[in-house]
Amino acid sequence: MKTSEKRGNVVSLIVLLLGAALLLYPVVSTLANHYSMIRQNEAYSGAMTSLSDEARAEQLRRAHEYNEWLLATGPHARAPIPGDDGFDYYMSQLTLPENFSTIARVRIPAINVDLSVVHTTDPKVLYDSAGHMYGSTLPVGGDGTNAVISAHTGMVNAAMFDQLPLLKEGEDIYIDVMGERLRYRMVGREVVKPENYEAVTYEPGKDKLTLITCTPYGLNTDRLLVHAERAPLDPGAAEPAVSGWAWSWWMVAVCVLVFTVLGLILWRELRRRQRATKVAAS
């Protein structure tokens, strides 16, 4: 083989590998970020051990007091307005001394979700965590409450709520907050316009949770709302299990595409070399 031909083959191989790496980057990045988020969430749970029982109880008491105040003044799930009455009151809830921004942890074993929950749904918050929607009740449970938690779908480097449309009625959602665990059970879903906050309802005698994400996938013109209601914890139930692997359909599709193309190219190159060997031998 001529030197120029060898050099051309090397360049082609480098270009091919770079292309494959670029295509696989979102997959690898998503898996790495999912694993990192789980470790971060475990650190939040571990931070609870640095608080005394009295300190945790006081934080929860204040959060329930905030919810009572909010329900009395009228809950209003929406983006905060600068200078809005009650915003500072809201931001002072469920804080940790170790500068953790996390106020709770949401886990959905059936769809492999494990996310930290942070105050507000500001874009900076939603880049690497779930956000608690300001104006909805805090995720500490209680009669007539409905905590709203939002996370992205379709990010190129994180799975977030990608699998939320696959959650089925009767499947569990767990909220860990200040050392307590709350269990909710999915009861329904609906698709609404982004500005339709009336879909978030509060009912006396019910303890509810609403999860929100963008839909349809990649277009994000509407919002998917998943509704859940409080369910009792099973006595002696094991820790909610969430895997460190967060495979979505698009990740599988990218891997199949990349490795199929690489396999075809390798097969063609082997066939070419076999033919060249036969020609040289004859």
N, C-alpha and C positions, 0 to 999 in steps of 0.2 A: 504494500500500500504506500502511495506517495506521501511525503511529509505534509504537503498542503491538504491532502485528503484527510490525514489523521488529525491535523489541526482543526479542520472543519467539523469533524466528528466530535472532537472535544468541546468545541464551542456550542454545537447543537445540544450536546448532553448537558452542558452548564445551563443553557437557556431553558431546556426542558425541566431540569431540577428546580430552577428558580421559579418557573411558572407553577410547578406543583407545590412549592413551598408557599407561594402567594395564595394559592387556592385553599391550602390546608391551614393557613394562619388563623382565620376566624374560628375554625374547629378547635385547634389546639388552645387558642386564647380563651375561648368559651369554657372549655374543660378546666383550664388552669384557674380561671376566675371563679368558677363554681366551687372548686376545691378550696380556694382561698377564702371565699365567703363563709363556707362551713366552718373553717378554722376560726374566722373572726366571730362567728356566732357562738362557737364553743367558748371563746374567750369572754364574751358577754355573760354567758351562763356561769362561767367560772368566777367572774367579778362579783357575782351575787354573794359569794362566800366571804368577801371582804366587808360586807355590810352586816350589821347585827340584825337579829330578828326584829328588834324594836325599830331600827332605821327603815327596814323594808316595809314594816307595817305602817309606819308614818307616811312613807311615799304612797302606798296604796290608799291610805285614808284620804290624803290630799287629792289623789286622782279621782276617787269616788266623789269627793266634795266638789271638785271641778265639774264632773259630769252632772251632778245635781244642779249646779249653777247654770250649766249650759242648757239643760233640759227646761229649766225654769225661764230662761231668757229666749229660748228658741234655737235649736240646733240648725246650722246652716252650712252644710258641707260645701266648701268653695275655697278658692284661693284667698290667702290673706290680703287685706288692704292695708297699705302703710298707715300706721297710727290707729289701726282698728282697736276698739275697746276689747280688752280681754286677750290680745295676742301675747303680751308679755306674761300674763297669767298662764296661758297655755304653754309657752316655751319653758316655764319653770317646772313643769310636771315631769315626773319619772326620770329625773336626772341622776347621773352617777358621779361620784367624786373623782374617778380616774379619767375624766375628760372623754368618756365614752359618749358618742352621739346617739347610740342605740337606746331606744326606749322599750323595745320588745323584740321578740323573735317569732316569726311565723314559719311553721313547718307543715307540709302537705305530703305525707309519705306516698300516696297513690300516684303522684305526678313528679316526685323527686324534687320538691321545692324546699329550700331552707334559706330564708332571707332575714337579715336584720331589718327592723322597722325604725325609721327616723322621723322626727318632727317635720311636718309639712310635705307637700308634693312638689317642692321646688325642683327645677330641672337638674340642678347640681346634686340634689339628694337622690333623684331617680336614676342617676348615672351608675351608681354602684350599690343601691339598696332599694328596699321598698319604702314608701312614704306613707305616713298617717295623714289623712286629709284633715286639714284645719277646719274646725267647725263641726266635725263629727265627734261623737263621744270617744274618750280614750279607751284603748283596748284592755280594760280591766274587768269587763263584764258588769252586769247589774240590770235591774228591772227597767225596761223601756229604752235600753241603749242600743246603738248600732255603730260600731267602730268601722270606719272605711279605710281600707289599706289598698294602695295603688302601686303597681310596678309595670315596667315596660315589657313589651313583646317585640321581637324582631331585632334586637341589638346584635351587632356583629361580633361582640366580644363577651356576651353574657346571656345566659338562658332566661333569667328572671321568671316572668310569668308566661313563657312561650307555651307551656303545656297546660295552662289553665283551661282552655276549651275542652280538654280531655277529661276534666274532673267530672265524676258521675254523682248523681243524687245518692245520698247516704254515705258518701266517703268523708273522711275526717280531716279537719283543719285544726292545728294546735297552735295556741298562742302562749308563749312563755313571757311573763312579765313580773319583775321584782320577786323572783323565786317561786311564783305561783304558775300553775299550768291550767289553761282553759281549753276545753275541747268543744269544737263546733262541728255540726254536720251539715253538709251541703244539701239545700232543699230546693234550689231552682236557679235559673239563669235568665237573663234578658239582654238584648242589645238596644242601646239608646244612643242618642246624639250626645256629643261631649258636654254640651251645656245643660243637659237634662238632669239637674240635681234632685228634682222631685222624685226620681226613682229610688232615692235613699229615704226609707220611711222608718218611723219610730212607733212602736206599738206597746202600750202598757201590758205588762205581764210577759213580754218576750225579751230575750237577750240575744241580739243579732250581730252578725258580722257580714260586711260586704267587701268583696275583693273586686278591684277594677283593673282592666288592662285594655290596650288598644286592639281594635279589630276592624276589618279583616287583616290577616297577616301581610305586612308589607305596604298596606294602603293606609291603615290607621285612621279612617274617616269616622268610625263609630267607636263606642265603648262597650265592652262586654262586662256585665255585672254578674258576679256569682254571689248568690245569697246563701247564708248559712245561719243556723240557729244553735244555741247552746245545748250541749248534751252532757250527761254526767260522765265523769272519768271512770273507767273500769278499775275496780280495786286491784292493786298489784299489777297494773298494766306496764308493759316494758316501755323503755324510752322510744319515742317515735323515731323510726329508722329511715334515714335519707341517705342515699348513696352519694359518693363523691363523683360519680359519673353522670353527666347531664346531657344525654344524647337527644337531640331533636331531629325531626324528619329531614330538615335541610342539611344537617351535619352528615347524616347517613348518605344523602344524595351526593354531597360534595365528595365524600370519600369513595363512593362507588364510581363516580365519574373519573376522579383522578387516577385511581388504581386500575380502572378499566383501560383508560388511555395509555397509561404507562405499560400495562400488560400487552396491549396491542402493538405498541412501538417496540417493546422488547422481543415479542414474537416475530415481528417483521424483520428485525435486525438479525435474529438467529437464523431465520429462513434465508436471508440474504447471504450470510456467512457460509451456511451449508452449501448453497448453490455455488458460491465462489470457490469453496474447497473442492467440490466435485469438478468444476471447470479446470482448476489448477492440476488436479490429479489426472485428468484425461489429456 
